[in-house]
Amino acid sequence: MVAQSQYKLNIPLGQRGVVEILDREEMPNLAHEAFREDRVHRLIRILRISNEAYHPTRVASGDELAIEVLGLRVRLDEMSRTIQAIQSRQDLIDAQHARMLKTTFRILADEWYTATGMLSSISQKVTHPAYLRIIGMGHAVLPLLLEELRNRGGDWYDALDAITREDPVPPDAYGDISRMKALWIDWGLRHGHLS
């Protein structure tokens, strides 16, 4: 008895353990969702087709299963190269985004330090346009903001509070700059934003 799939891969029932394929419903979506990690792992499993099912001498002799497995391997190799190209492009985009985020943060932070360095009013410091734009950068800026706090200091507590909607500083520590800084640095370490 032979199990027939719609993808022209005949798998004798006795050899089902030899060839692993995706569920029929998943195969058409594979090309569109290949970048997803679970799909990549499944592709890797598929590419590990047993030499028993695919062997050059079986292909040369016209063995139908071996020829179909070879066709599947060729298609999967092409998909694998496509996935690698997509991942490389995504890595490049991510790296460019990270550089742009860091540059933007650095420009805004320097602008803020310059404009508010001589101010004693916290409310004037935290309402400066550069400060507000940093808050507007959202969660992506947290590692940079916490690193800035650790290395250079500054009144970043309201920005951290606004972005995270958390405040690790208890009321009795307000005003104690070194303790506030230490609590936020500890928070950043615990939440994986600092190393």
Secondary structure, 3 states (H helix, E strand, C coil): CEEECCCCCEEEHHHCCCCCCCCCCCHHHHHHHCCCHHHHHHHHHHHCCCCCCCCHHHHHCCCHHHHHHHHHHHHHHHHHHHHHHHHHHHHHHHHHHHHHHHHHHHHHHHHHHHHHCCCCCHHHHHCCHHHHHHHHCHHHHHHHHHHHHHHHCCCCHHHHHHHHCCCCCCHHHCCCHHHHHHHHHHHHHHCCCCC
